[in-house]
Amino acid sequence: MQKRRFGAAGGEVAVIGQGSWYIEHAARADAIAALRRGVDLGLTHIDTAEMYGSGEAETIIGEALKGRRDEIVIVSKVLPSNASKAGTKRACEASLKRLGTDRLDCYLLHWRGQYPLAETFAAFEELKRDGKILSWGVSNFDEDDLAEALSVAGSGKIACNQVLYHLEERAIEHAVIPWCEKHDVAVVAYSPFGHSGFPDAAGKGGKILAEIAKAHGASPRQVALAFLTRRLALFAIPKAAKLTHVEDNAKAGDLVLSAGDIQRLDDAFPLGRKPRGLPMI
């Protein structure tokens, strides 16, 4: 599994990780087995949030990865409604307790809310000084949000921006990815297979995916992940609550697409016009 620097403020992180949105809906034993197997295969970037299952996802992760803390990078998120200075610190403590750890590798503001960024970021910096978090970042931030965050925090503080990104939703390529690359901020793709379904093999895009996958001895989902992480700033966190899915995802970490492959996918899943607002789910 490839590892890359997680922006200016982060350490080395696996390119392909494991998401946990809705993981509490899977059979608990299956979810735990999948998380453990993923770590065995190098999927050591574990993403979660206090919102996911009202904390249940964090509890599952804590149970699954007990005794393996030093092998993994844990990222969690504070809800905007909790993102006051005091509220952020309380939320972090609660997440740490559910996860059974003394620190988060990265802590994110889940999306913008009523509290000023300066207040949330001040809490992040205090948590970092106290060793409760090692770095911090944001999620669902568009270019103008990122510019404001940079003006508040200063350079070299924002580790990552976690955003919606999959083959049929490439809006972040217009401005968000270029901004993040310019300012050394990692971009983490959530829902990298889409939220309402992966491209149908009967469609044009699905056929192209299948052809490229066959040429590489890979699966279409592996090709999709390789495309979404084709640039050094890009990471992806597919959720997988089944062993077979985790094993499939892990193989994408070493798949390198050719320039021709990337062009074919670019044509099959066109970027489209820049939307007025940043897509998010």
Salt bridges, closest charged atoms under 4 A:
GLU24 OE2 - HIS25 NE2 3.51
ASP40 OD1 - ARG68 NH2 2.79
ASP47 OD2 - LYS77 NZ 2.73
GLU56 OE2 - ARG28 NH1 2.56
GLU58 OE1 - ARG98 NE 2.65
GLU63 OE1 - ARG28 NH2 3.04
ASP70 OD1 - ARG103 NH2 3.03
GLU71 OE1 - ARG68 NH2 2.89
GLU93 OE2 - LYS132 NZ 2.43
ASP102 OD1 - ARG103 NH1 2.94
ASP105 OD2 - ARG69 NH2 2.79
GLU126 OE2 - LYS85 NZ 2.75
GLU126 OE1 - LYS89 NZ 2.71
GLU143 OE1 - LYS274 NZ 3.76
ASP145 OD1 - ARG112 NH1 3.19
GLU148 OE1 - ARG112 NH1 2.84
GLU173 OE2 - ARG170 NE 2.76
GLU173 OE2 - ARG230 NH2 3.29
GLU181 OE1 - ARG231 NH2 2.84
ASP184 OD2 - ARG5 NH2 2.93
GLU211 OE1 - ARG264 NH2 2.38
GLU247 OE2 - ARG37 NE 3.12
ASP261 OD2 - HIS216 NE2 2.70
ASP266 OD1 - ARG170 NH2 2.52
